[in-house]
Amino acid sequence: MIVVCPSCQSRYRFDESKLGDRPRAKTRCAKCGGTIEIENPLHAAMTMPPPDPAAELPPEPLEALRTKETPVQVRAPAHKPTPPPPGTATIAGGDARKMGLLQLPTDKRFSLAVIQGPATGQIFQITKTRTVIGRSGADVNLEDQEASRQHAAVEIVGDVAVLRDLGSTNGTWIELDRIEQHQLGNQQEFRIGSHVLMFIVTEVE
């Protein structure tokens, strides 16, 4: 229910269940300190006098109504997010990629070479800080029924490369270990489905 301060006309949202069996009670306006009398709508038709008309409610803050109109959700314009000033916030990796803050090192080149499986001999250049490997709709597509559509991703930040499994059905493997994430080194091998890939780092002069 909505209650209004008779002194300053401030409007508040009030939980009428707090009245309990009391037909009416009083509370104070958080803005001007004036007294607000609240009548219990369940006892509005009763003619019996209240047992304690001066009863004050517990000093719980009323929720002020910021506007008399129903708030309208405004969709933010679809533009590239602006990075915050340095030292003011922490940016998640995904947001940093959207802002273009993460770039591959200029003194190294990265690639994935398929060394086992139907695609043996293919080499995929890594041109982004996050490269998704999978059966379809990925950056590196492998025709492999044992691979998930979005199977794993290679993420590179600075000189560190990390292989992450993306919740695949058959898993991402390094030797005999199924991994969720693993830091990759040069010529590190890993298996997705029936394919074995090698992560290659080449120095650029």
Disulfide bonds with the S-S distance in Angstrom:
none
